[in-house]
């Protein structure tokens, strides 16, 4: 009888560890996904901040050249917007790791 209870206890520990591992894998996948979303926004904001042409949206709309009067100010504000989006994704990724 003692061997049976030891076997049940050992099996419970193995299942608990595998459940914890599955949860940790999910957290890591969430973090990596958020980081993969954050980096393009960060790259766009850093490299296009001082560009002479207006920062395009994801659609590749090039009609902004005729619409934007102050390109330098526009690019600074757009770079700030993209950085804020990157920070939001980073915070979400960290939230995946610290959530219970």
Backbone as CSV, one residue per row, in Angstrom:
resi,resn,N_x,N_y,N_z,CA_x,CA_y,CA_z,C_x,C_y,C_z
1,UNK,0.821,-1.193,0.000,0.000,0.000,0.000,0.862,1.253,0.000
2,UNK,1.989,1.171,0.706,2.887,2.330,0.779,3.487,2.637,-0.590
3,UNK,3.836,1.604,-1.348,4.378,1.808,-2.688,3.357,2.473,-3.609
4,UNK,2.080,2.098,-3.450,1.028,2.682,-4.268,0.887,4.176,-3.988
5,UNK,0.901,4.564,-2.709,0.764,5.988,-2.365,1.990,6.772,-2.837
6,UNK,3.153,6.154,-2.791,4.354,6.808,-3.287,4.264,6.992,-4.800
7,UNK,3.749,5.980,-5.499,3.584,6.069,-6.950,2.578,7.163,-7.320
8,UNK,1.471,7.240,-6.586,0.464,8.272,-6.841,1.054,9.655,-6.565
9,UNK,1.812,9.782,-5.490,2.439,11.059,-5.162,3.436,11.467,-6.243
10,UNK,4.226,10.524,-6.714,5.201,10.808,-7.763,4.505,11.189,-9.065
11,UNK,3.430,10.488,-9.396,2.691,10.783,-10.624,2.057,12.171,-10.537
12,UNK,1.554,12.555,-9.386,0.967,13.885,-9.199,2.026,14.951,-9.380
13,UNK,3.205,14.732,-8.861,4.294,15.694,-9.031,4.692,15.835,-10.493
14,UNK,4.741,14.735,-11.218,5.101,14.788,-12.629,4.049,15.571,-13.403
15,UNK,2.773,15.333,-13.146,1.715,16.055,-13.840,1.730,17.533,-13.487
16,UNK,2.016,17.845,-12.230,2.069,19.247,-11.821,3.213,19.958,-12.531
17,UNK,4.367,19.319,-12.618,5.500,19.933,-13.297,5.221,20.126,-14.781
18,UNK,4.575,19.145,-15.408,4.298,19.298,-16.834,3.274,20.405,-17.059
19,UNK,2.322,20.584,-16.150,1.355,21.675,-16.265,2.055,23.013,-16.120
20,UNK,2.968,23.115,-15.185,3.730,24.355,-15.012,4.588,24.648,-16.233
21,UNK,5.150,23.614,-16.833,5.963,23.802,-18.033,5.105,24.288,-19.199
22,UNK,3.904,23.746,-19.323,3.010,24.176,-20.394,2.630,25.640,-20.212
23,UNK,2.368,26.037,-18.995,2.025,27.434,-18.712,3.214,28.339,-19.038
24,UNK,4.422,27.923,-18.671,5.608,28.730,-18.941,5.863,28.842,-20.443
25,UNK,5.639,27.772,-21.179,5.812,27.816,-22.632,4.833,28.816,-23.241
26,UNK,3.590,28.829,-22.754,2.608,29.794,-23.229,3.018,31.223,-22.939
27,UNK,3.587,31.445,-21.759,4.056,32.790,-21.396,5.207,33.228,-22.293
28,UNK,6.107,32.318,-22.580,7.252,32.648,-23.439,6.782,32.928,-24.862
29,UNK,5.831,32.153,-25.353,5.291,32.399,-26.691,4.623,33.763,-26.749
30,UNK,3.875,34.131,-25.696,3.254,35.449,-25.641,4.280,36.564,-25.653
31,UNK,5.347,36.404,-24.882,6.410,37.410,-24.841,7.085,37.557,-26.198
32,UNK,7.435,36.442,-26.815,8.115,36.484,-28.111,7.205,37.107,-29.176
33,UNK,5.932,36.773,-29.145,4.992,37.354,-30.110,4.902,38.862,-29.958
34,UNK,4.818,39.327,-28.728,4.747,40.773,-28.496,6.051,41.461,-28.896
35,UNK,7.178,40.823,-28.643,8.455,41.414,-29.055,8.567,41.481,-30.574
36,UNK,8.067,40.456,-31.249,8.101,40.467,-32.712,7.201,41.564,-33.283
37,UNK,6.167,41.933,-32.570,5.314,43.042,-33.009,5.927,44.390,-32.651
38,UNK,6.657,44.460,-31.552,7.210,45.728,-31.079,8.408,46.180,-31.913
39,UNK,9.254,45.257,-32.331,10.485,45.640,-33.021,10.262,46.381,-34.337
40,UNK,9.324,45.990,-35.193,9.125,46.792,-36.416,8.717,48.235,-36.118
41,UNK,7.860,48.426,-35.120,7.469,49.782,-34.754,8.672,50.580,-34.256
42,UNK,9.504,49.945,-33.457,10.688,50.619,-32.924,11.680,50.946,-34.042
43,UNK,11.875,50.033,-34.961,12.802,50.260,-36.066,12.310,51.404,-36.954
44,UNK,11.022,51.400,-37.260,10.464,52.482,-38.084,10.646,53.828,-37.393
45,UNK,10.399,53.870,-36.096,10.503,55.155,-35.393,11.943,55.654,-35.314
46,UNK,12.880,54.770,-35.127,14.272,55.187,-34.982,14.876,55.605,-36.326
47,UNK,14.658,54.814,-37.359,15.323,55.082,-38.631,14.637,56.141,-39.490
48,UNK,13.367,56.381,-39.288,12.663,57.355,-40.112,12.410,58.680,-39.407
49,UNK,12.901,58.821,-38.209,12.674,60.048,-37.444,13.240,61.276,-38.154
50,UNK,14.404,61.164,-38.747,15.069,62.292,-39.400,14.989,62.222,-40.925
51,UNK,14.024,61.490,-41.434,13.880,61.340,-42.880,13.386,62.635,-43.522
52,UNK,13.735,62.812,-44.767,13.294,64.008,-45.503,11.911,63.807,-46.108
53,UNK,11.463,62.563,-46.168,10.128,62.268,-46.673,9.243,61.856,-45.501
54,UNK,7.943,62.093,-45.580,7.048,61.706,-44.484,7.047,60.200,-44.256
55,UNK,6.938,59.816,-43.006,6.857,58.398,-42.664,5.550,57.851,-43.227
56,UNK,5.650,56.788,-44.010,4.464,56.167,-44.597,3.783,55.274,-43.587
57,UNK,2.518,55.035,-43.815,1.795,54.064,-43.022,2.072,52.682,-43.577
58,UNK,1.524,51.642,-42.951,1.776,50.274,-43.379,1.306,50.028,-44.807
59,UNK,0.318,50.782,-45.258,-0.239,50.540,-46.592,0.698,51.020,-47.702
60,UNK,1.685,51.819,-47.372,2.612,52.323,-48.375,2.063,53.517,-49.129
61,UNK,1.131,54.223,-48.535,0.524,55.393,-49.166,1.594,56.475,-49.354
62,UNK,1.830,56.859,-50.592,2.860,57.862,-50.884,2.268,59.229,-51.187
63,UNK,0.985,59.414,-50.966,0.356,60.710,-51.235,0.604,61.710,-50.118
64,UNK,1.320,61.315,-49.089,1.581,62.219,-47.971,2.527,63.356,-48.348
65,UNK,3.322,63.167,-49.361,4.293,64.197,-49.756,3.608,65.513,-50.083
66,UNK,2.450,65.442,-50.707,1.749,66.679,-51.066,0.894,67.213,-49.922
67,UNK,0.555,66.373,-48.972,-0.334,66.783,-47.883,0.404,67.357,-46.684
68,UNK,1.605,66.872,-46.404,2.351,67.289,-45.216,3.172,68.528,-45.549
69,UNK,2.973,69.573,-44.764,3.697,70.829,-44.999,5.037,70.851,-44.255
70,UNK,5.014,70.478,-42.969,6.220,70.479,-42.147,6.648,69.030,-41.918
71,UNK,7.502,68.515,-42.763,7.878,67.101,-42.738,8.656,66.750,-41.469
72,UNK,9.527,67.638,-41.028,10.351,67.348,-39.846,9.462,67.166,-38.618
73,UNK,8.536,68.072,-38.402,7.638,67.979,-37.248,6.719,66.762,-37.360
74,UNK,6.231,66.512,-38.559,5.372,65.352,-38.803,6.118,64.058,-38.469
75,UNK,7.343,63.941,-38.931,8.115,62.723,-38.676,8.430,62.546,-37.195
76,UNK,8.693,63.624,-36.483,8.947,63.518,-35.042,7.718,63.002,-34.311
77,UNK,6.550,63.532,-34.693,5.319,63.084,-34.034,4.966,61.653,-34.415
78,UNK,5.183,61.290,-35.657,4.915,59.911,-36.082,5.889,58.935,-35.427
79,UNK,7.147,59.340,-35.288,8.127,58.494,-34.610,7.725,58.283,-33.154
80,UNK,7.226,59.336,-32.520,6.754,59.211,-31.139,5.560,58.261,-31.058
81,UNK,4.667,58.350,-32.026,3.516,57.441,-32.074,3.964,55.993,-32.216
82,UNK,4.896,55.740,-33.127,5.398,54.384,-33.317,6.142,53.877,-32.078
83,UNK,6.877,54.742,-31.399,7.556,54.331,-30.165,6.546,53.970,-29.087
84,UNK,5.468,54.737,-28.992,4.437,54.420,-27.997,3.787,53.071,-28.297
85,UNK,3.567,52.780,-29.554,3.016,51.472,-29.927,3.994,50.351,-29.554
86,UNK,5.271,50.578,-29.797,6.282,49.576,-29.435,6.311,49.359,-27.928
87,UNK,6.215,50.439,-27.173,6.208,50.329,-25.706,4.969,49.575,-25.238
88,UNK,3.825,49.824,-25.876,2.603,49.099,-25.508,2.767,47.597,-25.731
89,UNK,3.383,47.224,-26.854,3.626,45.800,-27.100,4.622,45.225,-26.092
90,UNK,5.656,45.993,-25.740,6.627,45.510,-24.749,5.972,45.293,-23.391
91,UNK,5.131,46.226,-22.985,4.434,46.084,-21.699,3.501,44.880,-21.728
92,UNK,2.848,44.659,-22.863,1.978,43.481,-22.995,2.791,42.193,-22.868
93,UNK,3.960,42.161,-23.494,4.815,40.980,-23.397,5.297,40.719,-21.991
94,UNK,5.656,41.770,-21.297,6.060,41.621,-19.896,4.878,41.168,-19.060
95,UNK,3.690,41.670,-19.412,2.478,41.230,-18.710,2.239,39.741,-18.867
96,UNK,2.554,39.187,-20.037,2.430,37.743,-20.220,3.345,37.003,-19.248
97,UNK,4.534,37.508,-19.035,5.488,36.793,-18.178,5.155,36.886,-16.695
98,UNK,4.599,37.991,-16.251,4.347,38.152,-14.824,2.931,37.760,-14.414
99,UNK,2.069,37.480,-15.378,0.702,37.091,-15.028,0.714,35.695,-14.403
100,UNK,-0.203,35.463,-13.482,-0.214,34.139,-12.814,-0.663,33.012,-13.677
